Amino acid sequence: MRRRLLAGAGLLAFGCLLASARAQVDAPIVAGRQDVAQAVREGAVVIRATTDEAEAAGLIEGFRRLHPGVAVSYAKLNSQKLYEEFLAEAEAGQGTADIVWSSAMDLQVKLVNDGLAERHVSREAAGLPPWAVWRYEAYGITAEPVAIAYNRALLPEARVPRSHADLLRSLTQEPEAWHGKVAAYDPERSGVGFLFLTQNLAVTPRTWDFVRALGQVGAKLYTATTPMLDRVAAGEALIAYDVFGAYALERAKQDPRVGVVLPSDYLLITSRIAFIPKAARHKAAARLFLDYMLSRDGQARLAERSVTPARADARRPDDPVAAAPNPRPIAVGPELLTSLDQIKRSRTLKQWRRAIEGRAAVPPEAPGPAR
């Protein structure tokens, strides 16, 4: 009996130790007073992002008001360039930026999956939808529609496509009317462009028909939404396909030449993912900034610039995503890695190139041996 009691006590003690260890592993790493004091000592937070500084201006201003002792350094880069420069910085071993915030969701998830992100269980995480948080390392900051922008003055309302299917039909049936007047992402040069291509393919295989139609009308290809909207506003393009809805909606508020359509057949909802690198030079300041990005106030400041925040309680009453009939959020998680397999990526881009050049489709691969 005494042996049983001793064994039971030992197991109980081991269980308590195990529970304590688990609690320490799973304990939220939140930005408290220590972080604030440490962040002030660090004196700065360095952010590298794909978001235009104008769209992030309110967010940065709100953070500066809360933490005037922490200087904010913000630089905007193309998604592919951001990815490559971050990797080069990490490999150099001299420390990296403190927040990496990119719209190329798949590239961000790859960096996190490769072990380059710091785990930070933000106290604000409870306010996010489940699809926006992965391993408390990657956070979806926004929930933005992927839209179609058009020139109001040059495109009669009757010709404005209201869905992907409408646009495909119009491009196919009236190629002369659209020739040289369509702007779209280049998936070979833009991480976001490749993401949107693979996500459209996940919804419908008719995406290849759409790519062929883009080729037939001589679509102009870009690496960012802003120049596409510039071409639409100037009348050099009638349509800009698969652009960031946030940029398009904000431009439409200021420029009556620009109109915006959220496709009715399905609406991709994309997110700009942020994480703190393990090699960040100012980690306490990074935790403060990430918490603020996820806070109701920080998210509401993004909403002021037509950027739909991930938090539903921070959205504006007139936010268009709430009324979207068929929203399809792109979840932050490992599923995004599938399209980045180098063989699959190469094959997808090869098929895209052939389709847009009007050449025959690549025949399906014969099944290989199981691995």
JOQUI-V204990 format. One record per pair of residues at least 12 apart in sequence whose ideal C-beta (glycine too) atoms are under 10 Angstrom apart, sorted by the first residue. I is the first residue (numbers start at 0). J is the second residue. D is the distance in whole Angstrom. If there is no record, write none. Layout:
# JOQUI-V204990
I:J:D + I:J:D
This chain:
# JOQUI-V204990
24:118:10 + 25:120:8 + 25:135:9 + 26:120:8 + 27:119:9 + 27:120:4 + 27:121:8 + 27:122:7 + 27:124:8 + 27:135:8 + 28:117:9 + 28:118:7 + 28:119:5 + 28:120:5 + 28:121:8 + 28:122:10 + 28:135:8 + 28:286:7 + 29:119:8 + 29:120:7 + 29:121:7 + 29:122:4 + 29:123:9 + 29:124:10 + 29:286:8 + 29:290:7 + 30:119:8 + 30:121:8 + 30:122:7 + 30:123:10 + 30:283:7 + 30:284:9 + 30:285:9 + 30:286:4 + 30:287:5 + 30:288:9 + 30:289:8 + 30:290:5 + 30:291:9 + 31:122:9 + 31:286:9 + 33:283:8 + 34:282:9 + 34:283:5 + 34:284:8 + 34:285:9 + 34:286:5 + 34:287:6 + 34:290:9 + 35:65:9 + 35:66:7 + 35:68:9 + 35:69:9 + 35:283:8 + 35:284:9 + 35:286:10 + 35:287:7 + 36:68:10 + 36:283:8 + 37:281:9 + 37:282:8 + 37:283:4 + 37:284:8 + 37:286:9 + 37:287:9 + 38:66:7 + 38:68:8 + 38:69:5 + 38:97:10 + 38:281:7 + 38:282:9 + 38:283:4 + 38:284:4 + 38:285:8 + 38:286:8 + 38:287:5 + 38:288:9 + 39:66:8 + 39:67:9 + 39:68:4 + 39:69:6 + 39:283:9 + 39:284:8 + 39:287:10 + 40:68:9 + 40:69:10 + 40:281:9 + 40:283:8 + 40:284:9 + 41:68:10 + 41:69:7 + 41:70:10 + 41:97:9 + 41:279:10 + 41:280:8 + 41:281:4 + 41:282:8 + 41:283:6 + 41:284:5 + 41:285:9 + 41:287:10 + 42:68:7 + 42:69:7 + 42:70:6 + 42:281:8 + 42:284:8 + 43:68:10 + 43:69:6 + 43:70:4 + 43:71:8 + 43:72:6 + 43:97:8 + 43:280:8 + 43:281:6 + 43:284:6 + 44:59:10 + 44:62:8 + 44:66:9 + 44:69:6 + 44:70:8 + 44:71:6 + 44:72:7 + 44:73:9 + 44:96:9 + 44:97:5 + 44:98:7 + 44:279:9 + 44:280:9 + 44:281:5 + 44:282:10 + 44:283:9 + 44:284:4 + 44:285:6 + 44:286:9 + 44:287:7 + 44:288:5 + 44:289:9 + 44:291:10 + 45:70:9 + 45:71:8 + 45:72:5 + 45:73:8 + 45:74:8 + 45:94:9 + 45:95:8 + 45:96:5 + 45:97:5 + 45:98:7 + 45:99:10 + 45:279:8 + 45:280:7 + 45:281:7 + 45:284:9 + 45:285:9 + 45:288:10 + 46:58:10 + 46:59:8 + 46:62:10 + 46:71:7 + 46:72:7 + 46:73:5 + 46:74:7 + 46:75:9 + 46:96:7 + 46:97:7 + 46:98:4 + 46:99:8 + 46:100:6 + 46:273:9 + 46:285:9 + 46:288:7 + 46:289:10 + 46:292:10 + 47:72:9 + 47:73:8 + 47:74:6 + 47:75:8 + 47:76:6 + 47:80:10 + 47:81:6 + 47:84:7 + 47:85:7 + 47:88:9 + 47:95:9 + 47:96:4 + 47:97:9 + 47:98:7 + 47:99:6 + 47:100:7 + 47:101:8 + 47:276:10 + 48:73:7 + 48:74:7 + 48:75:6 + 48:76:7 + 48:78:10 + 48:81:7 + 48:96:9 + 48:98:8 + 48:99:8 + 48:100:4 + 48:101:7 + 48:102:9 + 48:140:10 + 48:271:8 + 48:273:8 + 49:75:7 + 49:76:6 + 49:77:7 + 49:78:5 + 49:79:10 + 49:80:9 + 49:81:6 + 49:82:10 + 49:99:10 + 49:100:7 + 49:101:5 + 49:102:5 + 49:103:7 + 49:106:10 + 49:107:10 + 49:189:10 + 49:190:8 + 49:191:7 + 49:223:8 + 49:243:10 + 49:271:7 + 50:73:9 + 50:75:7 + 50:100:6 + 50:101:9 + 50:102:7 + 50:140:9 + 50:141:9 + 50:243:9 + 50:245:9 + 50:246:10 + 50:271:6 + 50:273:10 + 50:301:9 + 50:304:10 + 50:306:8 + 51:75:6 + 51:223:9 + 51:224:9 + 51:225:7 + 51:243:10 + 51:245:10 + 51:246:7 + 51:249:10 + 51:304:9 + 52:73:6 + 52:74:8 + 52:75:6 + 53:75:9 + 53:225:10 + 53:246:10 + 53:249:9 + 53:304:7 + 54:75:9 + 54:141:10 + 54:243:9 + 54:245:7 + 54:246:7 + 54:249:7 + 54:271:10 + 54:301:7 + 54:303:10 + 54:304:5 + 54:305:8 + 54:306:6 + 55:71:10 + 55:73:7 + 55:75:8 + 55:100:8 + 55:271:10 + 55:292:9 + 55:300:9 + 55:301:8 + 55:304:8 + 55:306:9 + 56:73:9 + 56:300:9 + 56:303:10 + 56:304:8 + 57:296:10 + 57:297:9 + 57:299:9 + 57:300:4 + 57:301:7 + 57:302:9 + 57:303:5 + 57:304:6 + 57:306:9 + 58:71:10 + 58:73:10 + 58:140:9 + 58:288:9 + 58:291:8 + 58:292:7 + 58:296:9 + 58:297:6 + 58:298:9 + 58:299:10 + 58:300:5 + 58:301:6 + 58:303:9 + 58:304:9 + 58:306:9 + 59:71:5 + 59:73:6 + 59:288:9 + 59:291:10 + 59:297:10 + 59:300:9 + 60:300:8 + 61:291:7 + 61:292:10 + 61:294:9 + 61:296:6 + 61:297:6 + 61:299:9 + 61:300:5 + 61:301:10 + 62:284:10 + 62:287:8 + 62:288:6 + 62:290:10 + 62:291:5 + 62:292:8 + 62:294:10 + 62:296:10 + 62:297:7 + 62:300:9 + 64:296:10 + 65:287:8 + 65:288:10 + 65:291:7 + 65:294:9 + 65:296:8 + 65:297:9 + 66:284:8 + 66:287:6 + 66:288:8 + 66:291:8 + 68:284:10 + 69:281:8 + 69:283:9 + 69:284:5 + 69:287:7 + 69:288:8 + 70:281:10 + 70:284:9 + 71:97:10 + 71:98:10 + 71:284:9 + 71:288:8 + 72:96:8 + 72:97:9 + 72:281:10 + 73:98:9 + 73:100:10 + 74:96:8 + 75:100:10 + 75:223:10 + 76:101:9 + 77:101:10 + 77:103:9 + 77:188:8 + 77:189:7 + 77:190:8 + 77:191:9 + 77:222:6 + 77:223:6 + 78:101:5 + 78:102:6 + 78:103:4 + 78:104:10 + 78:105:10 + 78:106:7 + 78:107:9 + 78:188:10 + 78:189:6 + 78:190:4 + 78:191:5 + 78:192:9 + 78:193:9 + 78:194:8 + 78:222:8 + 78:223:9 + 78:271:10 + 79:101:10 + 79:103:7 + 79:106:8 + 79:187:10 + 79:188:7 + 79:189:6 + 79:190:5 + 79:191:9 + 79:192:9 + 79:193:9 + 79:222:8 + 80:188:10 + 80:189:10 + 80:190:9 + 80:222:9 + 81:96:9 + 81:99:7 + 81:100:9 + 81:101:5 + 81:102:9 + 81:103:8 + 81:106:8 + 81:107:9 + 81:190:8 + 82:99:9 + 82:101:7 + 82:103:7 + 82:105:10 + 82:106:5 + 82:107:8 + 82:109:8 + 82:110:7 + 82:190:6 + 83:106:10 + 83:190:10 + 84:96:9 + 84:99:10 + 85:99:6 + 85:101:9 + 85:106:9 + 85:107:10 + 85:110:7 + 85:115:8 + 85:276:7 + 85:278:10 + 86:106:10 + 86:109:10 + 86:110:8 + 86:113:9 + 86:115:8 + 88:276:9 + 88:278:8 + 89:110:9 + 89:113:9 + 89:115:6 + 89:276:7 + 89:277:8 + 89:278:6 + 90:278:10 + 91:278:9 + 92:278:8 + 93:278:8 + 93:280:9 + 94:276:9 + 94:278:5 + 94:279:7 + 94:280:4 + 94:281:9 + 95:115:8 + 95:275:10 + 95:276:5 + 95:277:8 + 95:278:4 + 95:279:6 + 95:280:7 + 96:275:10 + 96:276:7 + 96:278:9 + 96:279:7 + 96:280:8 + 96:281:9 + 96:285:9 + 97:117:10 + 97:275:7 + 97:276:7 + 97:278:10 + 97:279:4 + 97:280:6 + 97:281:5 + 97:282:7 + 97:283:9 + 97:284:6 + 97:285:4 + 97:286:9 + 97:287:10 + 97:288:7 + 97:289:9 + 98:273:6 + 98:274:8 + 98:275:6 + 98:276:8 + 98:279:8 + 98:281:9 + 98:284:9 + 98:285:6 + 98:286:10 + 98:288:6 + 98:289:6 + 98:292:8 + 99:111:10 + 99:115:9 + 99:116:8 + 99:137:10 + 99:272:9 + 99:273:7 + 99:274:6 + 99:275:8 + 99:276:6 + 99:279:9 + 99:285:10 + 100:138:9 + 100:140:7 + 100:141:10 + 100:271:6 + 100:272:7 + 100:273:4 + 100:274:8 + 100:288:10 + 100:289:9 + 100:292:8 + 101:190:7 + 101:191:8 + 101:271:6 + 101:272:6 + 101:273:8 + 101:274:9 + 102:140:10 + 102:141:8 + 102:143:8 + 102:189:10 + 102:190:8 + 102:191:5 + 102:194:8 + 102:195:10 + 102:223:10 + 102:224:9 + 102:243:7 + 102:245:10 + 102:269:7 + 102:270:8 + 102:271:5 + 102:272:8 + 103:189:8 + 103:190:3 + 103:191:5 + 103:192:9 + 103:193:8 + 103:194:6 + 103:195:10 + 103:269:10 + 103:271:9 + 103:272:8 + 103:335:10 + 104:137:9 + 104:139:8 + 104:190:9 + 104:191:9 + 104:194:6 + 104:195:10 + 104:198:9 + 104:269:7 + 104:270:6 + 104:271:8 + 104:272:6 + 104:329:6 + 104:330:9 + 104:331:7 + 104:332:9 + 104:335:6 + 105:190:7 + 105:191:9 + 105:193:7 + 105:194:5 + 105:197:7 + 105:198:9 + 105:272:9 + 105:329:9 + 105:334:9 + 105:335:4 + 105:336:7 + 105:337:9 + 105:338:6 + 105:339:5 + 105:344:9 + 106:190:5 + 106:191:9 + 106:193:9 + 106:194:8 + 106:272:9 + 106:335:9 + 106:339:7 + 107:133:10 + 107:137:6 + 107:138:10 + 107:139:9 + 107:190:9 + 107:194:10 + 107:270:9 + 107:271:9 + 107:272:4 + 107:273:8 + 107:274:7 + 107:331:8 + 107:335:8 + 108:133:7 + 108:136:10 + 108:137:6 + 108:272:7 + 108:274:9 + 108:330:10 + 108:331:7 + 108:332:7 + 108:333:7 + 108:334:9 + 108:335:4 + 108:336:6 + 108:339:8 + 109:333:10 + 109:335:8 + 109:336:6 + 109:338:10 + 109:339:5 + 110:136:10 + 110:137:9 + 110:272:9 + 110:274:7 + 110:276:8 + 111:133:7 + 111:134:7 + 111:136:5 + 111:137:5 + 111:272:8 + 111:274:6 + 111:276:10 + 111:331:9 + 111:332:10 + 111:333:9 + 111:336:10 + 112:133:9 + 112:134:9 + 112:136:9 + 112:137:9 + 112:332:10 + 112:333:7 + 112:335:9 + 112:336:6 + 112:339:9 + 113:336:10 + 114:136:9 + 114:277:7 + 115:136:9 + 115:274:8 + 115:275:10 + 115:276:6 + 115:277:6 + 115:278:8 + 116:133:9 + 116:134:8 + 116:135:9 + 116:136:4 + 116:137:7 + 116:138:10 + 116:272:10 + 116:273:10 + 116:274:4 + 116:275:7 + 116:276:6 + 116:277:7 + 116:279:10 + 117:135:10 + 117:136:7 + 117:274:7 + 117:275:4 + 117:276:7 + 117:277:5 + 117:278:9 + 117:279:7 + 117:282:7 + 117:285:8 + 117:286:9 + 117:289:10 + 118:134:7 + 118:135:5 + 118:136:5 + 118:274:10 + 118:275:9 + 118:277:9 + 119:135:6 + 119:136:7 + 119:138:9 + 119:274:8 + 119:275:6 + 119:282:9 + 119:285:8 + 119:286:6 + 119:289:6 + 119:290:8 + 120:132:9 + 120:134:10 + 120:135:4 + 120:136:10 + 121:135:7 + 121:138:7 + 121:275:10 + 121:286:8 + 121:289:6 + 121:290:5 + 121:291:10 + 121:292:9 + 121:293:5 + 121:294:9 + 122:290:7 + 122:293:9 + 122:294:9 + 123:138:9 + 123:289:9 + 123:290:6 + 123:291:8 + 123:292:8 + 123:293:4 + 123:294:5 + 123:295:8 + 123:297:8 + 123:298:9 + 123:310:8 + 124:138:7 + 124:290:9 + 124:293:7 + 125:293:10 + 126:293:7 + 126:294:8 + 126:295:7 + 126:298:8 + 126:308:10 + 126:309:8 + 126:310:5 + 126:311:8 + 126:312:7 + 126:313:8 + 127:139:7 + 127:140:9 + 127:142:10 + 127:293:7 + 127:298:9 + 127:308:9 + 127:309:5 + 127:310:6 + 127:311:9 + 127:331:10 + 128:142:8 + 128:270:10 + 128:309:6 + 128:310:8 + 128:311:7 + 128:328:8 + 128:330:9 + 128:331:10 + 129:330:8 + 129:331:10 + 129:332:10 + 130:142:9 + 130:268:9 + 130:270:8 + 130:309:9 + 130:328:5 + 130:329:8 + 130:330:4 + 130:331:6 + 130:332:8 + 131:270:6 + 131:272:9 + 131:293:9 + 131:308:10 + 131:309:5 + 131:310:9 + 131:328:8 + 131:330:8 + 131:331:6 + 131:332:10 + 132:293:9 + 132:309:9 + 132:330:10 + 132:331:7 + 132:332:9 + 133:272:8 + 133:274:9 + 133:330:8 + 133:331:5 + 133:332:5 + 133:333:8 + 133:335:9 + 134:274:10 + 134:331:9 + 134:332:9 + 134:333:9 + 135:274:10 + 136:272:10 + 136:274:6 + 136:275:8 + 136:277:10 + 136:331:10 + 137:270:10 + 137:272:5 + 137:273:8 + 137:274:5 + 137:331:5 + 137:332:8 + 137:335:10 + 138:270:9 + 138:271:10 + 138:272:7 + 138:273:5 + 138:274:7 + 138:275:9 + 138:289:7 + 138:292:8 + 138:293:6 + 138:309:8 + 138:331:7 + 139:268:10 + 139:269:9 + 139:270:3 + 139:271:7 + 139:272:6 + 139:273:8 + 139:293:10 + 139:308:10 + 139:309:5 + 139:328:8 + 139:329:9 + 139:330:8 + 139:331:5 + 139:332:10 + 140:270:7 + 140:271:5 + 140:272:7 + 140:273:5 + 140:289:9 + 140:292:5 + 140:293:7 + 140:297:9 + 140:298:8 + 140:301:7 + 140:306:9 + 140:308:7 + 140:309:6 + 140:310:9 + 140:331:10 + 141:243:9 + 141:245:7 + 141:268:9 + 141:269:8 + 141:270:5 + 141:271:5 + 141:272:9 + 141:273:10 + 141:292:10 + 141:298:9 + 141:301:7 + 141:302:9 + 141:306:6 + 141:307:6 + 141:308:6 + 141:309:6 + 141:310:10 + 141:320:10 + 142:268:5 + 142:269:8 + 142:270:6 + 142:271:10 + 142:298:10 + 142:306:9 + 142:307:5 + 142:308:7 + 142:309:5 + 142:310:9 + 142:311:9 + 142:314:8 + 142:318:9 + 142:320:6 + 142:326:9 + 142:328:7 + 142:329:10 + 143:243:6 + 143:244:5 + 143:245:5 + 143:246:9 + 143:247:10 + 143:248:9 + 143:267:9 + 143:268:7 + 143:269:5 + 143:270:7 + 143:271:8 + 143:301:10 + 143:305:9 + 143:306:6 + 143:307:5 + 143:308:9 + 143:309:9 + 143:320:8 + 144:242:10 + 144:243:8 + 144:244:4 + 144:245:8 + 144:247:9 + 144:248:8 + 144:259:9 + 144:260:10 + 144:261:5 + 144:262:9 + 144:266:5 + 144:267:7 + 144:268:6 + 144:269:8 + 144:307:7 + 144:318:10 + 144:319:6 + 144:320:6 + 144:323:7 + 144:326:8 + 145:191:10 + 145:194:10 + 145:195:6 + 145:198:8 + 145:199:9 + 145:224:10 + 145:240:9 + 145:241:5 + 145:242:7 + 145:243:7 + 145:244:6 + 145:247:10 + 145:261:9 + 145:262:8 + 145:265:10 + 145:266:7 + 145:267:4 + 145:268:8 + 145:269:6 + 145:327:9 + 145:329:9 + 146:224:9 + 146:239:9 + 146:240:9 + 146:241:8 + 146:242:6 + 146:243:7 + 146:244:4 + 146:245:9 + 146:246:9 + 146:247:5 + 146:248:7 + 146:251:10 + 146:259:5 + 146:260:6 + 146:261:6 + 146:262:8 + 146:266:8 + 146:267:9 + 146:319:9 + 147:159:9 + 147:160:7 + 147:161:9 + 147:162:9 + 147:163:8 + 147:165:9 + 147:166:7 + 147:238:6 + 147:239:7 + 147:240:6 + 147:241:8 + 147:242:7 + 147:244:9 + 147:247:8 + 147:258:9 + 147:259:7 + 147:260:4 + 147:261:8 + 147:262:6 + 148:182:8 + 148:224:8 + 148:227:7 + 148:228:6 + 148:230:10 + 148:231:5 + 148:232:9 + 148:236:9 + 148:237:10 + 148:238:7 + 148:239:4 + 148:240:8 + 148:241:10 + 148:242:5 + 148:243:10 + 148:244:9 + 148:246:9 + 148:247:4 + 148:248:9 + 148:250:8 + 148:251:8 + 148:257:6 + 148:258:7 + 148:259:6 + 148:260:8 + 149:166:10 + 149:231:7 + 149:236:9 + 149:237:6 + 149:238:5 + 149:239:8 + 149:240:10 + 149:247:9 + 149:251:10 + 149:256:10 + 149:257:8 + 149:258:5 + 149:259:8 + 149:260:7 + 150:180:9 + 150:230:9 + 150:231:5 + 150:232:7 + 150:233:9 + 150:234:6 + 150:235:9 + 150:236:7 + 150:237:5 + 150:238:8 + 150:239:9 + 150:256:6 + 150:257:7 + 150:258:7 + 151:231:9 + 151:232:10 + 151:251:9 + 151:254:9 + 151:255:6 + 151:256:6 + 151:257:7 + 151:258:5 + 151:259:10 + 152:232:10 + 152:234:7 + 152:255:8 + 152:256:6 + 152:257:10 + 152:258:9 + 153:180:9 + 153:231:9 + 153:234:6 + 153:236:9 + 153:237:6 + 153:256:8 + 154:176:10 + 154:180:9 + 154:231:9 + 154:234:10 + 154:237:5 + 154:238:7 + 154:258:8 + 156:258:9 + 158:173:9 + 158:176:8 + 158:177:10 + 158:237:9 + 158:238:10 + 159:237:10 + 159:238:9 + 159:258:7 + 159:260:6 + 160:238:8 + 160:240:9 + 160:260:7 + 160:262:8 + 160:263:10 + 161:260:6 + 161:261:9 + 161:262:7 + 161:263:5 + 161:264:9 + 162:260:8 + 162:261:10 + 162:262:5 + 162:263:5 + 162:264:4 + 162:265:8 + 162:266:10 + 162:325:10 + 163:199:8 + 163:202:9 + 163:203:8 + 163:205:8 + 163:206:8 + 163:209:7 + 163:240:9 + 163:241:9 + 163:262:5 + 163:263:9 + 163:264:6 + 163:265:7 + 163:266:10 + 163:267:10 + 164:203:9 + 164:205:8 + 164:209:9 + 164:262:9 + 164:263:9 + 164:264:5 + 164:265:10 + 165:260:9 + 165:262:8 + 165:263:9 + 165:264:8 + 166:181:9 + 166:209:8 + 166:212:8 + 166:213:10 + 166:238:7 + 166:240:7 + 166:260:9 + 166:262:8 + 167:203:10 + 167:205:7 + 167:206:9 + 167:208:6 + 167:209:5 + 167:211:10 + 167:212:6 + 167:213:10 + 168:212:9 + 169:212:9 + 169:216:10 + 169:238:9 + 170:208:9 + 170:209:8 + 170:211:9 + 170:212:4 + 170:213:7 + 170:214:10 + 170:215:7 + 170:216:6 + 170:218:9 + 170:238:9 + 170:240:9 + 171:208:8 + 171:209:9 + 171:211:9 + 171:212:5 + 171:215:8 + 171:216:9 + 172:212:10 + 173:216:9 + 174:212:8 + 174:215:5 + 174:216:5 + 174:217:9 + 175:216:9 + 176:216:9 + 176:237:8 + 177:212:9 + 177:213:9 + 177:215:9 + 177:216:4 + 177:217:9 + 177:218:8 + 177:236:10 + 177:237:7 + 177:238:7 + 178:215:8 + 178:216:5 + 178:217:5 + 178:218:9 + 179:216:7 + 179:217:5 + 179:218:8 + 179:219:7 + 179:235:8 + 179:236:8 + 179:237:10 + 180:216:7 + 180:217:9 + 180:218:9 + 180:219:9 + 180:230:9 + 180:231:10 + 180:234:9 + 180:235:8 + 180:236:5 + 180:237:4 + 180:238:7 + 181:212:9 + 181:213:6 + 181:216:5 + 181:217:8 + 181:218:4 + 181:219:7 + 181:220:10 + 181:227:10 + 181:230:10 + 181:231:10 + 181:236:6 + 181:237:7 + 181:238:5 + 181:239:8 + 181:240:6 + 182:213:10 + 182:218:7 + 182:219:5 + 182:220:8 + 182:221:6 + 182:224:9 + 182:226:8 + 182:227:4 + 182:228:8 + 182:229:9 + 182:230:5 + 182:231:7 + 182:235:8 + 182:236:4 + 182:237:9 + 182:238:7 + 182:239:4 + 182:240:7 + 182:241:10 + 182:242:8 + 183:195:9 + 183:196:10 + 183:209:9 + 183:210:9 + 183:213:6 + 183:218:5 + 183:219:8 + 183:220:6 + 183:221:7 + 183:227:8 + 183:236:9 + 183:238:9 + 183:239:7 + 183:240:5 + 183:241:6 + 183:242:9 + 183:355:9 + 184:196:8 + 184:218:10 + 184:220:7 + 184:221:6 + 184:222:7 + 184:223:8 + 184:224:8 + 184:227:8 + 184:239:9 + 184:240:8 + 184:241:6 + 184:242:8 + 185:218:10 + 185:219:9 + 185:220:4 + 185:221:6 + 185:222:6 + 185:351:9 + 185:355:9 + 186:210:9 + 186:220:9 + 186:222:10 + 186:344:10 + 186:347:8 + 186:348:6 + 186:351:6 + 186:352:9 + 186:355:10 + 187:220:8 + 187:222:10 + 187:348:6 + 187:351:8 + 187:352:7 + 187:355:10 + 188:220:8 + 188:221:9 + 188:222:5 + 189:220:9 + 189:221:8 + 189:222:4 + 189:223:7 + 189:224:10 + 190:222:9 + 190:339:10 + 191:222:8 + 191:223:8 + 191:224:8 + 191:241:9 + 191:242:10 + 191:243:8 + 191:269:8 + 191:271:10 + 192:220:8 + 192:221:8 + 192:222:7 + 192:223:9 + 192:241:8 + 192:351:10 + 193:338:7 + 193:339:9 + 193:344:7 + 193:347:8 + 193:348:7 + 193:351:9 + 194:241:10 + 194:267:9 + 194:269:7 + 194:329:8 + 194:335:8 + 194:338:7 + 194:339:10 + 195:240:9 + 195:241:5 + 195:242:9 + 195:243:10 + 195:267:7 + 195:269:8 + 195:329:9 + 196:209:10 + 196:210:8 + 196:241:8 + 196:338:9 + 196:347:7 + 196:348:9 + 196:350:10 + 196:351:6 + 197:329:10 + 197:335:9 + 197:337:8 + 197:338:4 + 197:339:9 + 197:343:9 + 197:344:9 + 197:347:7 + 198:241:9 + 198:265:10 + 198:267:5 + 198:268:10 + 198:269:8 + 198:327:8 + 198:329:6 + 198:335:9 + 198:338:8 + 199:241:8 + 199:265:9 + 199:267:7 + 199:327:10 + 200:338:9 + 200:347:8 + 200:350:10 + 200:351:10 + 201:267:10 + 201:327:9 + 201:329:9 + 201:334:9 + 201:337:9 + 201:338:9 + 202:264:9 + 202:265:6 + 202:267:8 + 202:325:10 + 202:327:7 + 203:264:9 + 203:265:8 + 206:351:10 + 206:354:9 + 207:350:7 + 207:351:8 + 207:353:10 + 207:354:5 + 207:355:10 + 207:360:7 + 208:354:9 + 209:240:8 + 209:241:10 + 209:354:9 + 210:350:8 + 210:351:6 + 210:352:9 + 210:353:9 + 210:354:4 + 210:355:5 + 210:356:10 + 211:353:9 + 211:354:5 + 211:355:7 + 211:356:9 + 211:357:7 + 211:358:10 + 211:360:9 + 212:354:9 + 212:355:9 + 213:240:8 + 213:351:10 + 213:354:8 + 213:355:6 + 214:351:10 + 214:352:9 + 214:353:9 + 214:354:7 + 214:355:4 + 214:356:6 + 214:357:5 + 214:358:9 + 215:355:9 + 215:357:7 + 216:238:10 + 217:355:10 + 218:236:9 + 218:238:9 + 218:239:10 + 218:240:8 + 218:355:8 + 219:235:8 + 219:236:7 + 219:239:10 + 220:355:8 + 221:236:10 + 221:239:8 + 221:242:9 + 223:242:9 + 223:243:9 + 223:246:9 + 224:239:8 + 224:241:9 + 224:242:4 + 224:243:5 + 224:244:9 + 224:245:9 + 224:246:5 + 224:247:7 + 224:250:9 + 225:242:9 + 225:243:9 + 225:246:6 + 225:247:10 + 225:250:8 + 226:239:9 + 227:239:4 + 227:240:8 + 227:241:9 + 227:242:6 + 227:243:10 + 227:246:9 + 227:247:9 + 228:242:7 + 228:243:9 + 228:246:6 + 228:247:6 + 228:249:9 + 228:250:5 + 228:251:9 + 228:254:8 + 228:256:10 + 228:257:6 + 228:259:10 + 229:250:9 + 229:254:10 + 229:257:10 + 231:247:9 + 231:250:9 + 231:254:9 + 231:256:8 + 231:257:6 + 231:258:9 + 232:250:7 + 232:251:10 + 232:253:10 + 232:254:5 + 232:255:10 + 232:256:5 + 232:257:5 + 233:256:8 + 234:256:8 + 238:260:9 + 239:257:9 + 239:259:10 + 240:262:10 + 241:262:9 + 241:267:8 + 241:269:10 + 242:259:9 + 243:269:8 + 243:271:9 + 243:305:10 + 243:306:9 + 244:259:7 + 244:260:10 + 244:261:7 + 244:266:9 + 244:267:9 + 244:268:9 + 244:269:9 + 244:305:8 + 244:306:9 + 244:307:8 + 244:319:7 + 244:320:8 + 244:323:10 + 245:269:10 + 245:271:9 + 245:301:8 + 245:302:10 + 245:304:7 + 245:305:5 + 245:306:4 + 245:307:7 + 246:259:10 + 246:304:9 + 246:305:8 + 246:306:9 + 247:259:5 + 247:260:9 + 247:261:10 + 247:305:8 + 248:261:9 + 248:304:9 + 248:305:4 + 248:306:9 + 248:307:9 + 248:318:10 + 248:319:7 + 249:303:10 + 249:304:6 + 249:305:4 + 249:306:8 + 250:305:9 + 251:305:9 + 252:304:10 + 252:305:7 + 259:305:10 + 259:319:8 + 261:319:6 + 261:320:8 + 261:322:8 + 261:323:6 + 261:324:9 + 261:325:10 + 261:326:9 + 262:323:9 + 262:324:9 + 262:325:8 + 263:323:9 + 263:324:6 + 263:325:7 + 264:324:9 + 264:325:7 + 265:323:9 + 265:324:9 + 265:325:5 + 265:326:8 + 265:327:5 + 266:319:9 + 266:320:8 + 266:323:5 + 266:324:8 + 266:325:6 + 266:326:5 + 266:327:6 + 266:328:10 + 267:325:10 + 267:326:8 + 267:327:6 + 267:328:8 + 267:329:6 + 268:307:8 + 268:309:10 + 268:320:7 + 268:323:8 + 268:326:5 + 268:327:6 + 268:328:4 + 268:329:7 + 268:330:10 + 269:307:10 + 269:327:10 + 269:328:8 + 269:329:5 + 270:307:9 + 270:308:10 + 270:309:6 + 270:328:8 + 270:329:7 + 270:330:9 + 270:331:6 + 271:292:10 + 271:301:9 + 271:306:8 + 271:309:9 + 272:331:6 + 272:335:9 + 273:285:10 + 273:288:9 + 273:289:6 + 273:292:6 + 273:293:9 + 274:289:8 + 275:288:9 + 275:289:6 + 292:308:9 + 292:309:10 + 293:308:9 + 293:309:8 + 293:310:7 + 293:313:10 + 294:310:8 + 294:313:8 + 295:308:9 + 295:310:6 + 295:312:6 + 295:313:5 + 296:313:8 + 297:310:9 + 297:313:8 + 298:310:5 + 298:311:10 + 298:312:8 + 298:313:4 + 298:314:8 + 299:312:9 + 299:313:4 + 299:314:8 + 299:315:8 + 300:313:9 + 301:313:8 + 301:314:10 + 302:314:6 + 302:315:5 + 302:318:7 + 303:315:8 + 305:317:10 + 305:318:9 + 305:319:9 + 306:318:10 + 307:319:8 + 307:320:5 + 307:321:9 + 308:320:10 + 309:328:9 + 309:331:9 + 342:364:9 + 346:361:7 + 346:364:8 + 347:361:10 + 349:361:6
